[in-house]
């Protein structure tokens, strides 16, 4: 195959790859919804960082359509409950799913 033709095909693939991937995405999230969810995630993480009882670095926060999922490991049931309470208090949070694991000692 001609090298120029090969380079053209490669470049075409590189340029069209993201278009195909975007077209394949079947999610219904709008850019506004994505930004709203990202803002909620930041607010929840900030609440954890400002709280002296919750070790927010060990908690993974994911938000989808205002529903917050908490994953990770905490030291106690009280810390788990406090994390749920803090996330619930953030404006625009519709629900909180606490999937936190309590470390056994």
Secondary structure, 3 states (H helix, E strand, C coil): CCHHHHHHHHHHHHHHHHHHHHHHCCCCCCHHHHHHHHHHHHHHHHHHHHCCCCCHHHEEEEEECCEEEEEEEECCHHHHHHHHHHHHHCCCCCEEEEEEEECCC
